[in-house]
Amino acid sequence: MGSLEDLDVQITTSDIVPPLIQMLCKRIRQAHQDEPSELLGAKPTRDSMDAQCAVIELAQRLAINAINSYAGEILSAVRRRRNQLTAIHRLPNEILALIFEFTECSPENAKQPLDLRSPINISQVSKLWREIALDTATLWTAIDAVNAPILHIFTSRSKRALLDIKLLPGREFHDEEGHVTVAHHYQTTHFPGFIRKLLPHINRWKSMQLLSLTRSTLERCLNEPAHQLDTFHAHCSAHDIESPVYTYRFFDDHTPRLRDLSLVGVCVSLQSPMFTGLTCLHLERVQYTHSSVYQLLQNLAACPLLEDLHLWHVRFPLLTTNPDLLSESQLLVGLPRLQGLTLRGLQDHLTQFILASIRVSPFLGLGIGLFDPTDFESILPPNADLVDNLLNLHHICTLVVQSSHRGDGCIFIAQSSETDLFTIYFDSTGAADRGVTERTVSAIGQVLPFPNLTSLSFEGLLFQNTLGMSTFTRVLQDLPTITTLALHECLAKFAEELVVTPALHLCPLLQTLELTASKITAERLVAIVKSRTETGGQTLGDGARLGEIILSDCAAAIPGTMRELESFGVKVTVVAKS
């Protein structure tokens, strides 16, 4: 069977085309009241023949255009009916609008060039999609550096919907192609012009995130009240905390709906009403000269629904270290909904003062970073309820202690069964204090009792002076509930201390032991397992039997040793070196 192109062309041309051309030529002549000279009995001339050719050429063009137009309309109708049979065209318009909104707010969409971004590309797919896109005002509410050149289209099509304004650098989106980076540089360089186009719509500003700006860029640009603003992030780049401070006054101090405030390198007086009624507050690289930490506490008291608080490298006028004066001036602030609190690089005693001044949820996620540390007692409030309140020690079942190889830095990561509860980072690399690990680890079991700890991990105990054996032994004696112990990149002597003897039985409930990059000998490894299994001849009393040992990058993990360990009924797992 031949294709459509193989139909009898002679029939087509003889039956359709000649009558069509003749009819068109006749109507053209009638329209011009011009009859061929030969029909009038006159002898044809070159001029009459040229006129006849012109009529035929015009008829040809009219025929082609008519066929293309008519066939186009039919094809469009058929394709429209065909598309209606696909699954996506059977979705309600409301569902399609939701899909378009998810596409528009995806990270991948944010780094695309303007013509390939939603909603611009979506509105060019079909008539239906264009109608849906234009009827969905929330598709057009995101204003950023890339779509700023056609900002007027977005502000018009968003109608009365609230606007989300973002000037974010390309690194926020892993902008390999550089579309966002180039656009962000231009708009931040011309920030007054960018804002000037948005000011007529300031009553619709819902959120504003301005990152990597210069201090001079922000001056005199954001002075009018923003009644609907609920999120404001202003981050200045290359801000020197020790430099003279410029104090900003944004939005004429009138942001009644503000809930999320983040200021980096931007100093706003703590007397500003912007600091009341917040649910999220982030202050970083800010030096206050006229506002005090007491004013900060008063602001926190005015934010009873606060969920996240982050203070990084914030400086206040000198805080007294006299305990009597501190207790007299201290304000106790209840923050029952606080879920995340991070304090990093604060002045001496400021961390302790803030922790002593707040009452928090038992499920608070706490992060502390100290860059001139001493020990836990220097940051924890005296007589604080650490078990059921501040550090939530009652809920902690997993503790990871990561030490720098030189002992001048140490990280404590504590977790409940569901989430991280606190991370505390001590770093004295600038002061070369190599006793940090010893001092901080010694708090485990004493200052930090951990009554329900079941899993303990030490990492980086590779040098003789990093952690004393007496401290290690005492810590394990104070934590009798441990069932899992991991020693990653630690000296072999720490693992050897786990051999059960009549005089010493550390971790009596130990069921799983994990060793990584350990130089323990096969003989000592067998001694540990033998002493902790009933088949090894050891009387364990009320202690648990070691059930599993996990080895990674250990010289003792050879087939002969593995078989001997398994002969004691222990499951041996060898993890390949990554």
Secondary structure by P-SEA (a helix, b strand, c coil): ccccccccaaaaaacccaaaaaaaaaaaaaaacccccccccccccaaaaaaaaaaaaaaaaaaaaaaaaaaaaaaaaaaaaaaaacccccccaaaaaaaaaaaaaccccccccccccaaaaaaaccaaaaaaaaaccccccccccccccaaaaaaaaacccbbbbbbccccccccccaaaaaaaaaaaaaaaaaaaaaccccccccbbbbccccccccccccccccccccbbbbbbcccccccbbbbbbccccccccccbbbbccccccccccccccccbbbbcccccccccaaaaaaaaaacccccbbbbcccccccccccaaaaaaabbbbbcccccbbbbcccccaaaaaaaaacccccccbbbbbbcccccccccccccccccccccccccccbbbbbbcccccbbbbbbbccccccbbbbbbcccccccaaaaaaaaacccccccccccbbbbccccccccccaaaaaaaaaacccccbbbbccccccccccccccccccccccccbbbbccccccaaaaaaaaaaacccccccccccccccbbbbcccccccaaaaaaaacccbbbbbbccc
